[in-house]
Amino acid sequence: MDSTQDFQAVLAAVSRATFIPEGRIFSKCKGQEFSDARWMAVQLLIDLGYYDRQIADVTGMTQRAINKIRAEAQKRANGTWKQFGKNLEQARNLLGIEQPSKA
């Protein structure tokens, strides 16, 4: 798959896991559910092996924002944000991505 296909597959998986329409995941909506969906999509692209710059290019986010998500998304999934973690796991399963080992 190429990056465009991966991006579309990630959007579809996140949409299925969160019930947020694909077109609104990277919108300017500031609600927690939209923020979680964006973080989830970025984390999935990271899981697929994309670099921060590539993710920034395809999502329209800054490289700095991608770096922050890279540093904190797994903590968010394993911490008090239980629904985020469940949705991330469901999206990973839809994409056939194995759960990263906890370090």
Solvent accessible surface area in square Angstrom, and as a share of the most:
residue,aa,sasa,rsa
1,M,170,0.76
2,D,80,0.41
3,S,57,0.37
4,T,86,0.50
5,Q,98,0.44
6,D,15,0.08
7,F,26,0.11
8,Q,89,0.39
9,A,29,0.23
10,V,0,0.00
11,L,15,0.07
12,A,43,0.33
13,A,4,0.03
14,V,0,0.00
15,S,21,0.14
16,R,160,0.58
17,A,5,0.04
18,T,23,0.13
19,F,182,0.76
20,I,10,0.05
21,P,74,0.47
22,E,70,0.31
23,G,72,0.70
24,R,110,0.40
25,I,0,0.00
26,F,47,0.20
27,S,34,0.22
28,K,183,0.77
29,C,34,0.20
30,K,181,0.77
31,G,31,0.30
32,Q,89,0.40
33,E,97,0.44
34,F,26,0.11
35,S,24,0.15
36,D,20,0.11
37,A,0,0.00
38,R,36,0.13
39,W,32,0.11
40,M,0,0.00
41,A,0,0.00
42,V,0,0.00
43,Q,13,0.06
44,L,0,0.00
45,L,3,0.02
46,I,23,0.12
47,D,40,0.21
48,L,68,0.34
49,G,56,0.54
50,Y,34,0.13
51,Y,158,0.60
52,D,22,0.12
53,R,122,0.45
54,Q,82,0.37
55,I,1,0.00
56,A,3,0.02
57,D,99,0.51
58,V,58,0.33
59,T,15,0.09
60,G,71,0.68
61,M,41,0.18
62,T,89,0.52
63,Q,78,0.35
64,R,208,0.76
65,A,33,0.26
66,I,0,0.00
67,N,81,0.42
68,K,111,0.47
69,I,2,0.01
70,R,102,0.37
71,A,65,0.50
72,E,68,0.31
73,A,0,0.00
74,Q,47,0.21
75,K,137,0.58
76,R,36,0.13
77,A,13,0.10
78,N,70,0.36
79,G,29,0.28
80,T,123,0.71
81,W,97,0.34
82,K,125,0.53
83,Q,113,0.50
84,F,3,0.01
85,G,15,0.15
86,K,127,0.54
87,N,21,0.11
88,L,1,0.00
89,E,94,0.42
90,Q,81,0.36
91,A,0,0.00
92,R,5,0.02
93,N,101,0.52
94,L,69,0.34
95,L,45,0.22
96,G,66,0.63
97,I,24,0.12
98,E,154,0.69
99,Q,86,0.38
100,P,50,0.31
101,S,109,0.70
102,K,153,0.65
103,A,153,1.18
